[in-house]
Amino acid sequence: MKSRFLSIVSCMFLASLCCLGKAPKSMLYDRIGMCSSPENGGLLKEGGGYYIEIAIASFLMPESPDDEFQSNAQKAKTCPLPICTANGFFPGDKIRLVGPEVDYDRIERYTEVAMRRAAEVGVKVAVLGSGAARKVPEGFSREKALEQFTEVCRRVAPIAAKYDVVVVIEPLNSKETNLVNSVLEGLEVVKAVKHPNLQVLADLYHMAVENEGPESIIKAGKHLRHVHIAEKAHRTAPGIEGDDFTPYFRALKKIKYKGSISLECGWPDMKKQLKSSVEEVKRQLHEVYD
């Protein structure tokens, strides 16, 4: 019993280091998580994964009263794996980050609740993708939209800092949005804002779709705080179609990346494919790091 307790404590401690980007380099193989709900925590744990990445808008419910959020808070507490990252920040059908309808006050109120609840369930890294919310409307100035998005990031970062959360900009491919489509473009926003709680993410699926090479990871360097992974053709889980991620992993090794890697992909059959997918990511990581 004592041994099991110590194992759990050790797991939680290493998870917190992982979320903070301070885990030892040699532990990268053990910093693989999945974008999913806490209900799949047991399945991921059995498959060799390490943490769950939840959805901010749907799970943290930032515009709903605290009492309505409590059922989800309880799910987080009973999840067999840590919840240390989150994505799906702003719902595009409700909140606009660019264009003529931007409401900065509402964005700040939403972010305040989102980050407070994120901290409550253990989240340390919040992914700002929100492709629909940041899509530049037809006829609207792209330059103005980029200024607005940068201003949103400038307002979001200090709120996240209050709750010890780092927000990472997620570049998305041009089929999903028309603003910030590469790691380098995300990096430019990070450099413009100049706040330690705003950094950038590298999504290997979006990078592949946009033909963005591993050199962008190297240029991002210390500003890279999180990674998403999926195969290029159909956004499948690693190992299903056989994509080679080692060039990107070599770039992560070169910058001494200490963050985590989340599977963000479709699952034809999660129960059958999850374990082998995690094993495939670990296999490719071992090929690079060992």
Secondary structure, 3 states (H helix, E strand, C coil): CHHHHHHHHHHHHHHHHHHHCCCCHHHHHHCEEEECCHHHHHHHHHCCCCEEEEEHHHHHCCCCCHHHHHHHHHHHHHCCCCEEEEECCCCCCCCCCCCCCCCHHHHHHHHHHHHHHHHHHCCCEEEECCCCCCCCCCCCCHHHHHHHHHHHHHHHHHHHHHCCCEEEECCCCCCCCCCCCCHHHHHHHHHHHCCCCEEEEEEHHHHHHCCCCCHHHHHHHHHEEEEEECCCCCCECCCCCCCCCHHHHHHHHHCCCCCCEEECCECCCHHHHHHHHHHHHHHHHHHHHC
